[in-house]
Amino acid sequence: MEASWKAGVVRYDVDFSARIVRYYGASGEEYVEAYPLVEV
């Protein structure tokens, strides 16, 4: 969390169905990152 905050991320949303994370910056920036399916 601290590293995200230092990078300028003020919030993030995780969509478990679509397997993506959306990161939001203080000035309205948005970055979307997909992650692979993990089976346990």
Backbone as XML, in Angstrom:
<?xml version="1.0"?>
<chain id="A" units="angstrom">
  <residue number="1" name="MET">
    <atom name="N" x="0.818" y="-1.184" z="0.000"/>
    <atom name="CA" x="0.000" y="0.000" z="0.000"/>
    <atom name="C" x="0.863" y="1.249" z="0.000"/>
  </residue>
  <residue number="2" name="GLU">
    <atom name="N" x="1.905" y="1.244" z="0.800"/>
    <atom name="CA" x="2.753" y="2.435" z="0.876"/>
    <atom name="C" x="3.404" y="2.729" z="-0.473"/>
  </residue>
  <residue number="3" name="ALA">
    <atom name="N" x="3.847" y="1.679" z="-1.164"/>
    <atom name="CA" x="4.475" y="1.883" z="-2.475"/>
    <atom name="C" x="3.467" y="2.447" z="-3.480"/>
  </residue>
  <residue number="4" name="SER">
    <atom name="N" x="2.232" y="1.971" z="-3.413"/>
    <atom name="CA" x="1.194" y="2.505" z="-4.302"/>
    <atom name="C" x="0.939" y="3.971" z="-4.020"/>
  </residue>
  <residue number="5" name="TRP">
    <atom name="N" x="0.829" y="4.308" z="-2.747"/>
    <atom name="CA" x="0.593" y="5.699" z="-2.350"/>
    <atom name="C" x="1.737" y="6.590" z="-2.838"/>
  </residue>
  <residue number="6" name="LYS">
    <atom name="N" x="2.968" y="6.142" z="-2.656"/>
    <atom name="CA" x="4.132" y="6.918" z="-3.102"/>
    <atom name="C" x="4.170" y="7.065" z="-4.620"/>
  </residue>
  <residue number="7" name="ALA">
    <atom name="N" x="3.579" y="6.101" z="-5.318"/>
    <atom name="CA" x="3.524" y="6.163" z="-6.787"/>
    <atom name="C" x="2.403" y="7.064" z="-7.279"/>
  </residue>
  <residue number="8" name="GLY">
    <atom name="N" x="1.570" y="7.560" z="-6.359"/>
    <atom name="CA" x="0.514" y="8.490" z="-6.741"/>
    <atom name="C" x="-0.866" y="7.862" z="-6.848"/>
  </residue>
  <residue number="9" name="VAL">
    <atom name="N" x="-0.992" y="6.601" z="-6.477"/>
    <atom name="CA" x="-2.301" y="5.931" z="-6.527"/>
    <atom name="C" x="-3.106" y="6.357" z="-5.311"/>
  </residue>
  <residue number="10" name="VAL">
    <atom name="N" x="-4.308" y="6.880" z="-5.557"/>
    <atom name="CA" x="-5.153" y="7.308" z="-4.446"/>
    <atom name="C" x="-6.274" y="6.311" z="-4.162"/>
  </residue>
  <residue number="11" name="ARG">
    <atom name="N" x="-6.577" y="5.465" z="-5.151"/>
    <atom name="CA" x="-7.528" y="4.380" z="-4.924"/>
    <atom name="C" x="-7.383" y="3.366" z="-6.036"/>
  </residue>
  <residue number="12" name="TYR">
    <atom name="N" x="-7.939" y="2.182" z="-5.805"/>
    <atom name="CA" x="-7.941" y="1.168" z="-6.843"/>
    <atom name="C" x="-9.171" y="0.290" z="-6.684"/>
  </residue>
  <residue number="13" name="ASP">
    <atom name="N" x="-9.599" y="-0.317" z="-7.791"/>
    <atom name="CA" x="-10.736" y="-1.225" z="-7.811"/>
    <atom name="C" x="-10.275" y="-2.541" z="-8.420"/>
  </residue>
  <residue number="14" name="VAL">
    <atom name="N" x="-10.737" y="-3.633" z="-7.841"/>
    <atom name="CA" x="-10.409" y="-4.958" z="-8.356"/>
    <atom name="C" x="-11.677" y="-5.613" z="-8.872"/>
  </residue>
  <residue number="15" name="ASP">
    <atom name="N" x="-11.644" y="-6.081" z="-10.118"/>
    <atom name="CA" x="-12.754" y="-6.824" z="-10.700"/>
    <atom name="C" x="-12.308" y="-8.288" z="-10.793"/>
  </residue>
  <residue number="16" name="PHE">
    <atom name="N" x="-12.783" y="-9.102" z="-9.871"/>
    <atom name="CA" x="-12.352" y="-10.492" z="-9.803"/>
    <atom name="C" x="-12.873" y="-11.314" z="-10.977"/>
  </residue>
  <residue number="17" name="SER">
    <atom name="N" x="-14.042" y="-10.982" z="-11.511"/>
    <atom name="CA" x="-14.597" y="-11.711" z="-12.650"/>
    <atom name="C" x="-13.791" y="-11.450" z="-13.919"/>
  </residue>
  <residue number="18" name="ALA">
    <atom name="N" x="-13.476" y="-10.193" z="-14.175"/>
    <atom name="CA" x="-12.718" y="-9.821" z="-15.377"/>
    <atom name="C" x="-11.210" y="-9.947" z="-15.165"/>
  </residue>
  <residue number="19" name="ARG">
    <atom name="N" x="-10.792" y="-10.139" z="-13.917"/>
    <atom name="CA" x="-9.377" y="-10.263" z="-13.525"/>
    <atom name="C" x="-8.567" y="-9.032" z="-13.948"/>
  </residue>
  <residue number="20" name="ILE">
    <atom name="N" x="-9.093" y="-7.855" z="-13.576"/>
    <atom name="CA" x="-8.363" y="-6.612" z="-13.819"/>
    <atom name="C" x="-8.352" y="-5.756" z="-12.552"/>
  </residue>
  <residue number="21" name="VAL">
    <atom name="N" x="-7.345" y="-4.912" z="-12.481"/>
    <atom name="CA" x="-7.236" y="-3.926" z="-11.402"/>
    <atom name="C" x="-7.148" y="-2.563" z="-12.063"/>
  </residue>
  <residue number="22" name="ARG">
    <atom name="N" x="-7.933" y="-1.609" z="-11.585"/>
    <atom name="CA" x="-7.885" y="-0.228" z="-12.078"/>
    <atom name="C" x="-7.298" y="0.633" z="-10.968"/>
  </residue>
  <residue number="23" name="TYR">
    <atom name="N" x="-6.236" y="1.332" z="-11.296"/>
    <atom name="CA" x="-5.588" y="2.239" z="-10.361"/>
    <atom name="C" x="-5.926" y="3.670" z="-10.757"/>
  </residue>
  <residue number="24" name="TYR">
    <atom name="N" x="-6.195" y="4.519" z="-9.780"/>
    <atom name="CA" x="-6.567" y="5.905" z="-10.040"/>
    <atom name="C" x="-5.598" y="6.851" z="-9.341"/>
  </residue>
  <residue number="25" name="GLY">
    <atom name="N" x="-5.180" y="7.891" z="-10.066"/>
    <atom name="CA" x="-4.301" y="8.909" z="-9.511"/>
    <atom name="C" x="-5.085" y="10.129" z="-9.053"/>
  </residue>
  <residue number="26" name="ALA">
    <atom name="N" x="-4.429" y="11.008" z="-8.334"/>
    <atom name="CA" x="-5.059" y="12.203" z="-7.769"/>
    <atom name="C" x="-5.563" y="13.165" z="-8.851"/>
  </residue>
  <residue number="27" name="SER">
    <atom name="N" x="-4.941" y="13.144" z="-10.023"/>
    <atom name="CA" x="-5.335" y="14.060" z="-11.095"/>
    <atom name="C" x="-6.257" y="13.416" z="-12.120"/>
  </residue>
  <residue number="28" name="GLY">
    <atom name="N" x="-6.829" y="12.259" z="-11.770"/>
    <atom name="CA" x="-7.749" y="11.597" z="-12.680"/>
    <atom name="C" x="-7.119" y="10.562" z="-13.593"/>
  </residue>
  <residue number="29" name="GLU">
    <atom name="N" x="-5.829" y="10.305" z="-13.442"/>
    <atom name="CA" x="-5.180" y="9.290" z="-14.256"/>
    <atom name="C" x="-5.785" y="7.921" z="-13.927"/>
  </residue>
  <residue number="30" name="GLU">
    <atom name="N" x="-5.754" y="7.048" z="-14.913"/>
    <atom name="CA" x="-6.266" y="5.703" z="-14.712"/>
    <atom name="C" x="-5.346" y="4.708" z="-15.417"/>
  </residue>
  <residue number="31" name="TYR">
    <atom name="N" x="-5.017" y="3.631" z="-14.728"/>
    <atom name="CA" x="-4.186" y="2.583" z="-15.301"/>
    <atom name="C" x="-4.889" y="1.258" z="-15.049"/>
  </residue>
  <residue number="32" name="VAL">
    <atom name="N" x="-5.042" y="0.445" z="-16.098"/>
    <atom name="CA" x="-5.714" y="-0.838" z="-15.978"/>
    <atom name="C" x="-4.683" y="-1.934" z="-16.182"/>
  </residue>
  <residue number="33" name="GLU">
    <atom name="N" x="-4.710" y="-2.906" z="-15.280"/>
    <atom name="CA" x="-3.764" y="-4.013" z="-15.336"/>
    <atom name="C" x="-4.537" y="-5.325" z="-15.242"/>
  </residue>
  <residue number="34" name="ALA">
    <atom name="N" x="-4.296" y="-6.234" z="-16.186"/>
    <atom name="CA" x="-4.913" y="-7.549" z="-16.144"/>
    <atom name="C" x="-3.977" y="-8.511" z="-15.404"/>
  </residue>
  <residue number="35" name="TYR">
    <atom name="N" x="-4.574" y="-9.493" z="-14.770"/>
    <atom name="CA" x="-3.751" y="-10.501" z="-14.110"/>
    <atom name="C" x="-4.281" y="-11.889" z="-14.468"/>
  </residue>
  <residue number="36" name="PRO">
    <atom name="N" x="-3.404" y="-12.886" z="-14.483"/>
    <atom name="CA" x="-3.803" y="-14.218" z="-14.938"/>
    <atom name="C" x="-4.652" y="-14.953" z="-13.894"/>
  </residue>
  <residue number="37" name="LEU">
    <atom name="N" x="-5.384" y="-15.933" z="-14.371"/>
    <atom name="CA" x="-6.169" y="-16.788" z="-13.499"/>
    <atom name="C" x="-5.226" y="-17.628" z="-12.648"/>
  </residue>
  <residue number="38" name="VAL">
    <atom name="N" x="-5.516" y="-17.700" z="-11.368"/>
    <atom name="CA" x="-4.705" y="-18.503" z="-10.445"/>
    <atom name="C" x="-5.598" y="-19.579" z="-9.861"/>
  </residue>
  <residue number="39" name="GLU">
    <atom name="N" x="-5.176" y="-20.814" z="-10.010"/>
    <atom name="CA" x="-5.930" y="-21.921" z="-9.425"/>
    <atom name="C" x="-5.206" y="-22.418" z="-8.196"/>
  </residue>
  <residue number="40" name="VAL">
    <atom name="N" x="-5.971" y="-22.622" z="-7.143"/>
    <atom name="CA" x="-5.383" y="-23.060" z="-5.879"/>
    <atom name="C" x="-5.718" y="-24.514" z="-5.656"/>
  </residue>
</chain>
